Amino acid sequence: MAKEYGDTSIKTLDPVTHIRLRPGMYVGEPGTGAMYHDCIYILMKEVIDNAIDEFGQGFGKRIDVNVNYDTGEVSVRDYGRGIPLGKVVDCVSQMNTGGKYDNENYQFSAGMNGVGTKAVNALSEFFEVRSFREGEFSEAYFEEGRLKSKKRGKLKTNEHSGTYIRYKPDLKVLKRFKVREEHVLRRMKMYCYVNAGLTIVLNGQETSSRTRRSSRSSTSRST
């Protein structure tokens, strides 16, 4: 017999809970990692797309990406302008928050909905963000999308401006998956193919449109 359908049957979820309950609405179905479009690769894409957007505006020609293929942990460091220090927490946790709703800061952008990194944050066991700008930094640490700590201050070392994000997909939500190196490499090569002058360093290995052209030229000469 069905329960009575009344006022108490109607629920309102906060954004983090909704993302964790319905990840497919935001970043696609979790999958096992076997398919190129599975959620774990989309999470990675959402973070790297922000770095690509900075490159597209002429800030930062290099992106450092590190991927642990066993645990799924990912870190991305770009050398762009860095998230505005007073908005670091909001930019990675408050839905529909971002600087890409008009053409004032980004003429072209991969992410324009203010959702991407918030979904990554909500679907991660932990999520760490750090922004560097003009000798200062602002950082925040989250667990399962909930803010645990934040800090802002002066840098003690000469750190290039830019943004650093590190996260680990949450197995409680995404279940079992395996990050496949071939899918990650394919995505990095594609980024460089369509962004001339960009260099991505993946786990210490450099990929760029320049090296791709050199590789093709060598192959042509040898044949």
N, CA, C and O of each residue as an XYZ file, in Angstrom:
892
protein
N       0.845     -1.196      0.000
C       0.000      0.000      0.000
C       0.887      1.257      0.000
O       1.815      1.368      0.802
N       0.594      2.192     -0.900
C       1.396      3.396     -1.040
C       1.211      4.311      0.159
O       0.131      4.390      0.744
N       2.309      5.010      0.514
C       2.233      5.983      1.600
C       1.365      7.154      1.165
O       1.215      7.431     -0.025
N       0.806      7.822      2.138
C      -0.010      8.988      1.824
C       0.850     10.072      1.204
O       1.930     10.381      1.708
N       0.374     10.649      0.111
C       1.102     11.699     -0.585
C       0.582     13.044     -0.107
O      -0.493     13.482     -0.518
N       1.352     13.707      0.770
C       0.919     14.974      1.335
C       2.046     15.976      1.396
O       3.066     15.815      0.726
N       1.864     17.015      2.199
C       2.860     18.080      2.290
C       4.229     17.550      2.681
O       5.245     18.015      2.164
N       4.265     16.600      3.574
C       5.553     16.079      4.055
C       6.274     15.253      2.995
O       7.445     14.917      3.167
N       5.588     14.920      1.901
C       6.222     14.163      0.824
C       7.098     15.041     -0.056
O       7.939     14.533     -0.797
N       6.909     16.339      0.017
C       7.639     17.277     -0.823
C       8.927     17.683     -0.119
O       8.904     18.110      1.035
N      10.055     17.546     -0.821
C      11.360     17.836     -0.235
C      12.083     18.919     -1.040
O      11.933     18.999     -2.260
N      12.845     19.728     -0.370
C      13.705     20.711     -1.000
C      15.144     20.385     -0.622
O      15.494     20.368      0.558
N      15.965     20.130     -1.614
C      17.355     19.761     -1.374
C      18.284     20.952     -1.600
O      18.060     21.759     -2.502
N      19.315     21.054     -0.786
C      20.333     22.066     -1.044
C      21.149     21.603     -2.245
O      21.143     20.414     -2.562
N      21.852     22.511     -2.920
C      22.563     22.153     -4.158
C      23.531     20.988     -4.017
O      23.570     20.123     -4.891
N      24.315     20.940     -2.941
C      25.283     19.859     -2.775
C      24.585     18.506     -2.699
O      24.995     17.550     -3.357
N      23.535     18.432     -1.896
C      22.794     17.178     -1.765
C      22.185     16.765     -3.090
O      22.183     15.584     -3.440
N      21.666     17.740     -3.832
C      21.036     17.424     -5.116
C      22.059     16.889     -6.114
O      21.786     15.922     -6.825
N      23.231     17.511     -6.170
C      24.276     17.048     -7.089
C      24.703     15.626     -6.737
O      24.883     14.788     -7.621
N      24.865     15.361     -5.449
C      25.304     14.037     -5.013
C      24.226     12.981     -5.247
O      24.535     11.815     -5.492
N      22.975     13.392     -5.173
C      21.879     12.456     -5.394
C      21.617     12.223     -6.875
O      21.223     11.126     -7.270
N      21.833     13.248     -7.697
C      21.547     13.167     -9.131
C      22.745     13.648     -9.948
O      22.618     14.628    -10.682
N      23.897     12.996     -9.848
C      25.087     13.467    -10.578
C      24.902     13.493    -12.087
O      25.511     14.310    -12.778
N      24.059     12.596    -12.599
C      23.840     12.530    -14.040
C      23.302     13.812    -14.637
O      23.507     14.075    -15.822
N      22.615     14.618    -13.834
C      22.081     15.888    -14.327
C      23.173     16.912    -14.567
O      22.982     17.863    -15.326
N      24.314     16.725    -13.927
C      25.359     17.738    -13.939
C      26.601     17.320    -14.729
O      27.162     18.125    -15.472
N      27.021     16.095    -14.575
C      28.270     15.664    -15.210
C      28.139     14.303    -15.899
O      29.146     13.656    -16.187
N      26.924     13.875    -16.158
C      26.739     12.607    -16.839
C      26.740     11.421    -15.888
O      27.040     11.557    -14.701
N      26.404     10.275    -16.418
C      26.322      9.075    -15.597
C      27.700      8.657    -15.096
O      28.686      8.783    -15.823
N      27.778      8.164    -13.867
C      29.072      7.796    -13.287
C      29.886      6.830    -14.144
O      31.052      7.102    -14.430
N      29.305      5.722    -14.553
C      30.041      4.769    -15.364
C      31.186      4.128    -14.593
O      31.343      4.348    -13.392
N      31.972      3.344    -15.290
C      33.088      2.622    -14.664
C      34.448      3.188    -15.056
O      35.482      2.755    -14.548
N      34.434      4.165    -15.970
C      35.683      4.702    -16.486
C      36.080      4.077    -17.809
O      37.074      4.473    -18.417
N      35.299      3.092    -18.259
C      35.616      2.413    -19.514
C      35.326      3.297    -20.723
O      35.972      3.165    -21.763
N      34.355      4.198    -20.587
C      33.950      5.044    -21.697
C      34.550      6.446    -21.564
O      34.683      6.971    -20.459
N      34.904      7.035    -22.686
C      35.557      8.340    -22.730
C      34.708      9.435    -22.090
O      35.245     10.403    -21.551
N      33.376      9.283    -22.149
C      32.480     10.321    -21.637
C      31.983     10.037    -20.228
O      31.080     10.729    -19.757
N      32.538      9.047    -19.537
C      32.107      8.758    -18.170
C      32.394      9.935    -17.249
O      33.257     10.769    -17.523
N      31.663      9.980    -16.174
C      31.681     11.106    -15.242
C      33.079     11.500    -14.782
O      33.376     12.692    -14.720
N      33.941     10.551    -14.460
C      35.247     10.903    -13.902
C      36.088     11.728    -14.875
O      36.923     12.527    -14.450
N      35.871     11.537    -16.180
C      36.599     12.340    -17.163
C      35.948     13.710    -17.336
O      36.624     14.689    -17.650
N      34.640     13.775    -17.130
C      33.947     15.062    -17.210
C      34.329     15.937    -16.023
O      34.462     17.152    -16.169
N      34.509     15.331    -14.843
C      34.975     16.092    -13.688
C      36.319     16.749    -14.003
O      36.526     17.931    -13.729
N      37.212     15.974    -14.572
C      38.527     16.476    -14.951
C      38.395     17.606    -15.975
O      39.068     18.632    -15.879
N      37.526     17.399    -16.941
C      37.310     18.397    -17.989
C      36.812     19.712    -17.402
O      37.257     20.781    -17.820
N      35.894     19.648    -16.436
C      35.339     20.872    -15.869
C      36.431     21.736    -15.237
O      36.402     22.961    -15.352
N      37.387     21.097    -14.572
C      38.467     21.852    -13.939
C      39.443     22.387    -14.981
O      39.833     23.553    -14.934
N      39.832     21.535    -15.915
C      40.811     21.963    -16.926
C      40.221     23.019    -17.853
O      40.944     23.902    -18.313
N      38.929     22.946    -18.135
C      38.296     23.945    -19.002
C      38.498     25.365    -18.468
O      38.676     26.303    -19.245
N      38.471     25.518    -17.145
C      38.695     26.849    -16.576
C      40.111     27.334    -16.863
O      40.328     28.515    -17.133
N      41.068     26.419    -16.803
C      42.452     26.773    -17.130
C      42.579     27.105    -18.615
O      43.306     28.025    -18.990
N      41.872     26.359    -19.454
C      41.876     26.618    -20.896
C      41.284     27.996    -21.185
O      41.770     28.713    -22.060
N      40.242     28.360    -20.455
C      39.637     29.678    -20.646
C      40.627     30.797    -20.332
O      40.644     31.822    -21.013
N      41.448     30.604    -19.308
C      42.477     31.593    -18.990
C      43.492     31.688    -20.138
O      43.877     32.782    -20.550
N      43.911     30.537    -20.641
C      44.832     30.516    -21.774
C      44.208     31.250    -22.964
O      44.883     32.013    -23.654
N      42.934     31.017    -23.192
C      42.245     31.646    -24.316
C      42.202     33.154    -24.230
O      42.073     33.837    -25.246
N      42.311     33.681    -23.007
C      42.335     35.132    -22.825
C      43.752     35.689    -22.798
O      43.961     36.884    -22.589
N      44.740     34.788    -23.017
C      46.124     35.236    -23.096
C      46.885     35.169    -21.787
O      47.926     35.810    -21.639
N      46.371     34.389    -20.825
C      47.019     34.284    -19.523
C      47.404     32.834    -19.239
O      46.540     31.983    -19.025
N      48.698     32.565    -19.239
C      49.174     31.233    -18.892
C      49.202     30.293    -20.079
O      48.155     29.915    -20.605
N      50.408     29.912    -20.504
C      50.545     29.023    -21.651
C      50.781     27.573    -21.244
O      50.914     26.695    -22.097
N      50.833     27.328    -19.928
C      51.127     25.983    -19.440
C      50.103     25.582    -18.387
O      49.667     26.401    -17.577
N      49.728     24.308    -18.412
C      48.842     23.734    -17.398
C      49.485     22.442    -16.912
O      49.815     21.567    -17.712
N      49.660     22.326    -15.606
C      50.203     21.106    -15.013
C      49.053     20.244    -14.508
O      48.229     20.695    -13.712
N      49.007     19.008    -14.974
C      47.957     18.077    -14.572
C      48.604     16.815    -14.019
O      49.496     16.242    -14.645
N      48.158     16.389    -12.861
C      48.623     15.129    -12.293
C      47.426     14.243    -11.991
O      46.455     14.676    -11.370
N      47.507     13.001    -12.438
C      46.407     12.051    -12.276
C      46.938     10.777    -11.647
O      47.908     10.192    -12.129
N      46.298     10.351    -10.567
C      46.600      9.055     -9.974
C      45.605      8.061    -10.562
O      44.425      8.084    -10.213
N      46.069      7.198    -11.441
C      45.165      6.300    -12.152
C      44.563      5.227    -11.246
O      43.574      4.590    -11.608
N      45.145      5.031    -10.095
C      44.619      4.030     -9.159
C      43.505      4.588     -8.288
O      42.489      3.926     -8.079
N      43.691      5.808     -7.774
C      42.709      6.388     -6.851
C      41.762      7.375     -7.517
O      40.695      7.671     -6.979
N      42.145      7.889     -8.691
C      41.328      8.899     -9.360
C      41.622     10.311     -8.906
O      41.001     11.251     -9.402
N      42.558     10.493     -7.970
C      42.897     11.840     -7.505
C      43.529     12.641     -8.641
O      44.357     12.131     -9.396
N      43.121     13.905     -8.744
C      43.574     14.774     -9.828
C      43.989     16.124     -9.250
O      43.345     16.642     -8.338
N      45.060     16.683     -9.782
C      45.406     18.068     -9.460
C      45.653     18.818    -10.760
O      46.197     18.265    -11.716
N      45.252     20.075    -10.785
C      45.409     20.930    -11.965
C      45.944     22.279    -11.503
O      45.358     22.925    -10.634
N      47.042     22.693    -12.080
C      47.631     24.010    -11.764
C      47.773     24.802    -13.056
O      48.486     24.388    -13.970
N      47.093     25.936    -13.129
C      47.283     26.806    -14.284
C      48.072     28.035    -13.858
O      48.315     28.257    -12.672
N      48.467     28.826    -14.844
C      49.274     30.018    -14.595
C      48.591     31.240    -15.185
O      49.217     32.119    -15.777
N      47.258     31.255    -14.992
C      46.466     32.382    -15.452
C      46.419     33.484    -14.408
O      47.381     33.696    -13.669
N      45.301     34.179    -14.355
C      45.172     35.317    -13.440
C      44.873     34.895    -12.006
O      45.097     35.667    -11.073
N      44.372     33.684    -11.827
C      43.966     33.239    -10.498
C      42.560     33.724    -10.186
O      42.169     34.818    -10.592
N      41.798     32.905     -9.460
C      40.454     33.320     -9.044
C      40.584     34.552     -8.143
O      41.460     34.574     -7.279
N      39.743     35.573     -8.315
C      39.780     36.718     -7.403
C      39.740     36.242     -5.951
O      38.869     35.454     -5.580
N      40.659     36.706     -5.144
C      40.892     36.129     -3.826
C      39.677     36.163     -2.901
O      39.488     35.257     -2.090
N      38.870     37.185     -3.020
C      37.703     37.278     -2.151
C      36.548     36.394     -2.566
O      35.542     36.307     -1.862
N      36.688     35.730     -3.719
C      35.583     34.927     -4.249
C      35.961     33.462     -4.466
O      35.242     32.728     -5.144
N      37.078     33.041     -3.897
C      37.534     31.659     -4.116
C      36.500     30.647     -3.635
O      36.153     29.724     -4.372
N      36.004     30.806     -2.411
C      35.025     29.860     -1.873
C      33.753     29.867     -2.711
O      33.241     28.806     -3.067
N      33.240     31.048     -3.028
C      31.999     31.143     -3.801
C      32.138     30.499     -5.174
O      31.222     29.820     -5.639
N      33.280     30.710     -5.824
C      33.458     30.226     -7.199
C      33.469     28.707     -7.300
O      33.184     28.164     -8.367
N      33.791     28.009     -6.219
C      33.832     26.546     -6.287
C      32.727     25.881     -5.478
O      32.674     24.654     -5.389
N      31.829     26.696     -4.879
C      30.795     26.071     -4.037
C      29.401     26.655     -4.194
O      28.418     25.979     -3.889
N      29.288     27.886     -4.660
C      27.978     28.510     -4.794
C      27.480     28.370     -6.228
O      28.087     28.902     -7.158
N      26.374     27.651     -6.401
C      25.829     27.426     -7.734
C      25.526     28.749     -8.430
O      25.163     29.741     -7.797
N      25.685     28.731     -9.754
C      25.377     29.884    -10.602
C      26.218     31.101    -10.229
O      25.760     32.241    -10.306
N      27.471     30.830     -9.819
C      28.406     31.897     -9.499
C      29.610     31.792    -10.420
O      30.190     30.714    -10.548
N      29.995     32.872    -11.057
C      31.143     32.836    -11.952
C      31.353     34.168    -12.632
O      30.555     35.091    -12.468
N      32.427     34.270    -13.397
C      32.747     35.519    -14.085
C      32.576     35.431    -15.590
O      33.207     36.173    -16.341
N      31.700     34.498    -16.034
C      31.606     34.254    -17.473
C      30.189     34.455    -18.018
O      29.831     33.901    -19.058
N      29.393     35.248    -17.309
C      28.026     35.471    -17.771
C      27.928     36.607    -18.786
O      26.882     36.803    -19.405
N      29.017     37.354    -18.956
C      29.042     38.415    -19.964
C      30.390     38.357    -20.668
O      31.163     37.422    -20.457
N      30.676     39.347    -21.499
C      31.922     39.350    -22.270
C      32.989     40.258    -21.681
O      33.975     40.565    -22.351
N      32.808     40.689    -20.447
C      33.745     41.643    -19.867
C      35.091     41.002    -19.542
O      36.132     41.635    -19.715
N      35.085     39.751    -19.073
C      36.324     39.092    -18.669
C      36.724     37.956    -19.597
O      37.907     37.636    -19.708
N      35.746     37.340    -20.267
C      36.024     36.221    -21.165
C      35.235     36.419    -22.453
O      34.004     36.374    -22.452
N      35.961     36.640    -23.560
C      35.280     36.762    -24.844
C      34.772     35.401    -25.319
O      33.721     35.299    -25.952
N      35.545     34.357    -24.999
C      35.152     32.991    -25.333
C      35.355     32.141    -24.092
O      36.306     32.350    -23.340
N      34.468     31.189    -23.879
C      34.567     30.389    -22.664
C      33.942     29.021    -22.874
O      32.916     28.885    -23.541
N      34.588     27.993    -22.286
C      34.027     26.638    -22.339
C      32.943     26.458    -21.294
O      31.981     25.723    -21.513
N      33.093     27.129    -20.153
C      32.113     26.982    -19.077
C      31.431     28.295    -18.779
O      32.079     29.238    -18.324
N      30.119     28.379    -19.028
C      29.419     29.647    -18.872
C      28.221     29.549    -17.939
O      27.451     30.503    -17.824
N      28.049     28.405    -17.268
C      26.847     28.205    -16.468
C      27.075     28.327    -14.967
O      26.114     28.283    -14.199
N      28.315     28.479    -14.535
C      28.580     28.612    -13.115
C      28.286     27.359    -12.334
O      27.907     27.430    -11.165
N      28.456     26.192    -12.969
C      28.109     24.921    -12.337
C      29.309     23.988    -12.217
O      29.420     23.263    -11.228
N      30.214     23.987    -13.201
C      31.249     22.970    -13.355
C      32.029     22.583    -12.123
O      31.918     21.448    -11.660
N      32.830     23.510    -11.566
C      33.657     23.150    -10.418
C      32.816     22.895     -9.169
O      33.257     22.186     -8.265
N      31.617     23.463     -9.107
C      30.746     23.188     -7.963
C      30.332     21.721     -7.966
O      30.253     21.092     -6.910
N      30.069     21.178     -9.151
C      29.713     19.768     -9.262
C      30.904     18.884     -8.913
O      30.751     17.863     -8.243
N      32.090     19.278     -9.368
C      33.298     18.523     -9.031
C      33.483     18.506     -7.516
O      33.761     17.462     -6.927
N      33.331     19.646     -6.910
C      33.473     19.779     -5.461
C      32.479     18.871     -4.730
O      32.860     18.116     -3.835
N      31.216     18.950     -5.115
C      30.170     18.181     -4.437
C      30.361     16.679     -4.584
O      29.954     15.912     -3.711
N      30.979     16.251     -5.690
C      31.128     14.821     -5.962
C      32.496     14.285     -5.549
O      32.880     13.179     -5.929
N      33.226     15.082     -4.765
C      34.569     14.683     -4.363
C      34.641     14.354     -2.878
O      33.992     14.986     -2.044
N      35.448     13.350     -2.577
C      35.731     13.014     -1.184
C      36.384     14.213     -0.502
O      36.034     14.572      0.622
N      37.337     14.822     -1.202
C      37.900     16.100     -0.759
C      38.165     16.957     -1.986
O      38.360     16.447     -3.089
N      38.168     18.250     -1.777
C      38.378     19.217     -2.855
C      39.149     20.385     -2.264
O      38.709     21.011     -1.299
N      40.284     20.667     -2.843
C      41.153     21.739     -2.370
C      41.376     22.747     -3.490
O      41.663     22.364     -4.624
N      41.246     24.026     -3.179
C      41.470     25.076     -4.171
C      42.395     26.122     -3.568
O      42.293     26.455     -2.388
N      43.302     26.637     -4.397
C      44.214     27.682     -3.958
C      44.429     28.646     -5.116
O      44.747     28.228     -6.230
N      44.256     29.918     -4.853
C      44.467     30.943     -5.875
C      45.643     31.822     -5.474
O      45.782     32.213     -4.315
N      46.484     32.124     -6.457
C      47.652     32.983     -6.252
C      47.499     34.237     -7.105
O      47.282     34.156     -8.314
N      47.615     35.388     -6.465
C      47.502     36.652     -7.212
C      48.366     37.721     -6.561
O      48.173     38.077     -5.398
N      49.326     38.228     -7.335
C      50.106     39.401     -6.943
C      50.659     39.295     -5.518
O      50.531     40.220     -4.715
N      51.270     38.156     -5.228
C      51.934     37.995     -3.938
C      51.025     37.578     -2.794
O      51.481     37.495     -1.653
N      49.764     37.317     -3.063
C      48.829     36.859     -2.042
C      48.201     35.538     -2.462
O      48.277     35.143     -3.626
N      47.578     34.860     -1.499
C      46.890     33.623     -1.813
C      45.581     33.537     -1.025
O      45.407     34.190      0.004
N      44.686     32.729     -1.533
C      43.455     32.390     -0.834
C      43.190     30.923     -1.113
O      43.260     30.486     -2.261
N      42.887     30.159     -0.075
C      42.684     28.726     -0.246
C      41.487     28.249      0.559
O      41.069     28.888      1.525
N      40.947     27.115      0.140
C      39.815     26.523      0.849
C      39.864     25.009      0.691
O      40.354     24.486     -0.310
N      39.352     24.327      1.688
C      39.347     22.865      1.684
C      37.925     22.385      1.996
O      37.295     22.842      2.950
N      37.436     21.454      1.172
C      36.084     20.932      1.312
C      36.114     19.410      1.434
O      37.039     18.754      0.955
N      35.103     18.870      2.073
C      34.858     17.429      2.091
C      33.407     17.202      1.718
O      32.500     17.749      2.346
N      33.190     16.383      0.683
C      31.852     16.088      0.176
C      31.076     17.377     -0.103
O      29.871     17.458      0.131
N      31.793     18.377     -0.607
C      31.155     19.630     -0.991
C      30.932     20.622      0.127
O      30.412     21.711     -0.112
N      31.317     20.267      1.354
C      31.093     21.145      2.504
C      32.408     21.784      2.930
O      33.415     21.095      3.090
N      32.397     23.094      3.113
C      33.596     23.824      3.487
C      34.075     23.408      4.870
O      33.305     23.407      5.831
N      35.358     23.052      4.961
C      35.949     22.659      6.234
C      36.932     23.708      6.759
O      37.054     23.902      7.968
N      37.626     24.377      5.846
C      38.572     25.401      6.283
C      38.865     26.348      5.131
O      38.687     26.002      3.963
N      39.314     27.541      5.476
C      39.747     28.503      4.466
C      40.811     29.408      5.073
O      40.892     29.575      6.290
N      41.614     29.981      4.202
C      42.724     30.796      4.677
C      43.115     31.784      3.587
O      43.004     31.494      2.396
N      43.570     32.942      4.010
C      44.049     33.949      3.065
C      45.249     34.648      3.673
O      45.281     34.890      4.880
N      46.242     34.976      2.847
C      47.412     35.641      3.385
C      48.411     36.031      2.325
O      48.129     35.971      1.128
N      49.589     36.433      2.780
C      50.687     36.830      1.902
C      51.534     35.611      1.573
O      51.734     34.744      2.424
N      52.025     35.542      0.359
C      52.903     34.449     -0.040
C      54.313     34.683      0.490
O      54.815     35.807      0.480
N      54.938     33.615      0.950
C      56.304     33.707      1.453
C      57.332     33.384      0.374
O      58.531     33.593      0.564
N      56.855     32.875     -0.753
C      57.739     32.545     -1.869
C      57.231     33.219     -3.132
O      56.094     33.690     -3.183
N      58.074     33.260     -4.142
C      57.664     33.835     -5.426
C      56.853     32.808     -6.201
O      57.412     31.955     -6.890
N      55.549     32.892     -6.086
C      54.644     31.948     -6.740
C      53.958     32.651     -7.890
O      53.414     33.742     -7.718
N      53.977     32.033     -9.067
C      53.296     32.612    -10.224
C      51.786     32.674     -9.968
O      51.218     31.800     -9.313
N      51.163     33.705    -10.487
C      49.708     33.812    -10.388
C      49.060     32.605    -11.061
O      49.637     31.988    -11.956
N      47.856     32.285    -10.612
C      47.150     31.153    -11.190
C      46.299     30.451    -10.150
O      46.141     30.927     -9.026
N      45.760     29.324    -10.539
C      44.861     28.553     -9.679
C      45.312     27.104     -9.598
O      45.726     26.513    -10.595
N      45.227     26.544     -8.405
C      45.555     25.133     -8.166
C      44.327     24.460     -7.566
O      43.748     24.952     -6.597
N      43.935     23.332     -8.148
C      42.803     22.555     -7.641
C      43.218     21.095     -7.549
O      43.834     20.544     -8.461
N      42.867     20.488     -6.433
C      43.128     19.058     -6.235
C      41.868     18.427     -5.664
O      41.252     18.973     -4.748
N      41.488     17.280     -6.207
C      40.274     16.622     -5.728
C      40.380     15.112     -5.907
O      41.214     14.618     -6.665
N      39.523     14.396     -5.197
C      39.438     12.946     -5.334
C      37.975     12.555     -5.444
O      37.213     12.795     -4.507
N      37.555     11.961     -6.553
C      36.163     11.559     -6.711
C      35.702     10.666     -5.557
O      36.442      9.803     -5.083
N      34.474     10.892     -5.122
C      33.938     10.194     -3.954
C      33.313      8.854     -4.357
O      32.326      8.812     -5.091
N      33.893      7.786     -3.876
C      33.394      6.444     -4.200
C      31.999      6.196     -3.636
O      31.274      5.340     -4.142
N      31.621      6.921     -2.610
C      30.289      6.729     -2.039
C      29.205      7.148     -3.021
O      28.081      6.650     -2.967
N      29.549      8.058     -3.910
C      28.588      8.541     -4.900
C      28.821      7.885     -6.262
O      27.876      7.450     -6.920
N      30.072      7.819     -6.671
C      30.396      7.359     -8.022
C      30.674      5.859     -8.101
O      30.935      5.321     -9.177
N      30.613      5.192     -6.948
C      30.786      3.733     -6.887
C      32.152      3.326     -7.424
O      33.146      4.013     -7.187
N      32.203      2.218     -8.142
C      33.486      1.689     -8.598
C      33.847      2.235     -9.976
O      33.019      2.250    -10.887
N      35.089      2.682    -10.117
C      35.551      3.165    -11.418
C      37.048      2.952    -11.522
O      37.734      2.750    -10.520
N      37.540      3.001    -12.742
C      38.967      2.891    -13.022
C      39.319      3.944    -14.051
O      38.786      3.936    -15.161
N      40.223      4.859    -13.689
C      40.653      5.898    -14.625
C      41.600      5.275    -15.637
O      42.615      4.682    -15.271
N      41.264      5.414    -16.900
C      42.068      4.811    -17.967
C      42.996      5.852    -18.571
O      42.569      6.924    -19.002
N      44.262      5.510    -18.591
C      45.279      6.445    -19.061
C      45.034      6.874    -20.501
O      45.251      8.037    -20.843
N      44.587      5.959    -21.344
C      44.398      6.299    -22.747
C      43.330      7.373    -22.939
O      43.444      8.202    -23.841
N      42.282      7.365    -22.091
C      41.240      8.382    -22.201
C      41.764      9.744    -21.749
O      41.434     10.769    -22.345
N      42.578      9.751    -20.700
C      43.140     11.006    -20.208
C      44.109     11.591    -21.237
O      44.059     12.788    -21.524
N      44.985     10.759    -21.791
C      45.937     11.222    -22.797
C      45.222     11.769    -24.027
O      45.635     12.779    -24.596
N      44.167     11.108    -24.425
C      43.399     11.562    -25.586
C      42.848     12.968    -25.347
O      42.882     13.820    -26.234
N      42.343     13.193    -24.141
C      41.773     14.508    -23.847
C      42.853     15.585    -23.824
O      42.636     16.686    -24.329
N      44.006     15.282    -23.249
C      45.087     16.267    -23.195
C      45.575     16.620    -24.603
O      45.808     17.790    -24.910
N      45.726     15.610    -25.447
C      46.160     15.847    -26.823
C      45.136     16.675    -27.591
O      45.497     17.523    -28.406
N      43.863     16.422    -27.324
C      42.818     17.192    -28.004
C      42.852     18.651    -27.582
O      42.706     19.545    -28.416
N      43.045     18.896    -26.284
C      43.161     20.274    -25.808
C      44.271     21.009    -26.553
O      44.083     22.133    -27.020
N      45.417     20.365    -26.655
C      46.564     21.010    -27.300
C      46.356     21.154    -28.805
O      46.825     22.117    -29.411
N      45.662     20.210    -29.398
C      45.418     20.244    -30.841
C      44.590     21.474    -31.227
O      44.837     22.089    -32.264
N      43.612     21.830    -30.392
C      42.718     22.943    -30.731
C      43.150     24.258    -30.089
O      42.510     25.289    -30.297
N      44.241     24.230    -29.302
C      44.731     25.450    -28.657
C      46.219     25.621    -28.956
O      47.069     25.254    -28.145
N      46.519     26.175    -30.115
C      47.911     26.347    -30.539
C      48.685     27.186    -29.532
O      48.232     28.256    -29.124
N      49.849     26.698    -29.136
C      50.685     27.409    -28.189
C      50.524     26.953    -26.755
O      51.304     27.346    -25.888
N      49.521     26.126    -26.492
C      49.283     25.600    -25.147
C      50.178     24.392    -24.880
O      50.374     23.547    -25.754
N      50.714     24.321    -23.670
C      51.470     23.151    -23.222
C      50.792     22.569    -21.993
O      50.528     23.282    -21.025
N      50.513     21.285    -22.033
C      49.978     20.572    -20.876
C      51.020     19.557    -20.432
O      51.498     18.752    -21.230
N      51.361     19.605    -19.166
C      52.312     18.645    -18.599
C      51.520     17.661    -17.755
O      51.073     17.995    -16.658
N      51.349     16.459    -18.263
C      50.570     15.419    -17.593
C      51.512     14.431    -16.931
O      52.257     13.722    -17.608
N      51.477     14.387    -15.611
C      52.350     13.487    -14.851
C      53.803     13.589    -15.318
O      54.505     12.585    -15.443
N      54.234     14.823    -15.572
C      55.620     15.062    -15.963
C      55.901     14.935    -17.444
O      57.016     15.216    -17.883
N      54.909     14.513    -18.232
C      55.095     14.343    -19.673
C      54.443     15.506    -20.412
O      53.256     15.780    -20.234
N      55.226     16.183    -21.240
C      54.750     17.379    -21.925
C      54.034     17.052    -23.228
O      54.491     16.235    -24.027
N      52.903     17.713    -23.414
C      52.151     17.631    -24.667
C      51.841     19.039    -25.132
O      51.407     19.875    -24.340
N      52.058     19.306    -26.405
C      51.717     20.614    -26.952
C      51.448     20.470    -28.440
O      51.782     19.450    -29.044
N      50.838     21.502    -29.032
C      50.607     21.480    -30.474
C      51.941     21.473    -31.198
O      52.047     20.935    -32.299
N      52.955     22.065    -30.590
C      54.285     22.131    -31.179
C      54.904     20.734    -31.268
O      55.451     20.354    -32.304
N      54.811     19.969    -30.165
C      55.400     18.631    -30.173
C      54.621     17.695    -31.078
O      55.194     16.779    -31.668
N      53.316     17.918    -31.192
C      52.513     17.083    -32.085
C      52.930     17.299    -33.529
O      53.036     16.345    -34.300
N      53.173     18.577    -33.902
C      53.599     18.858    -35.272
C      54.968     18.253    -35.542
O      55.215     17.696    -36.612
N      55.858     18.369    -34.557
C      57.190     17.799    -34.726
C      57.134     16.313    -34.918
O      57.881     15.758    -35.724
N      56.241     15.647    -34.177
C      56.099     14.205    -34.277
C      55.622     13.795    -35.647
O      56.117     12.828    -36.227
N      54.630     14.554    -36.178
C      54.110     14.232    -37.510
C      55.181     14.463    -38.571
O      55.317     13.675    -39.508
N      55.953     15.569    -38.415
C      56.993     15.879    -39.402
C      58.050     14.790    -39.441
O      58.509     14.398    -40.513
N      58.440     14.293    -38.248
C      59.458     13.232    -38.162
C      58.963     11.985    -38.846
O      59.705     11.307    -39.556
N      57.671     11.684    -38.619
C      57.099     10.497    -39.233
C      57.108     10.616    -40.749
O      57.409      9.657    -41.459
N      56.768     11.831    -41.245
C      56.715     12.050    -42.694
C      58.099     11.888    -43.307
O      58.243     11.290    -44.374
N      59.136     12.430    -42.624
C      60.485     12.336    -43.165
C      60.965     10.898    -43.193
O      61.663     10.480    -44.117
N      60.579     10.139    -42.162
C      61.092      8.755    -42.069
C      60.432      7.832    -43.075
O      60.953      6.756    -43.372
N      59.284      8.248    -43.603
C      58.598      7.407    -44.556
C      58.867      7.886    -45.971
O      58.368      7.296    -46.928
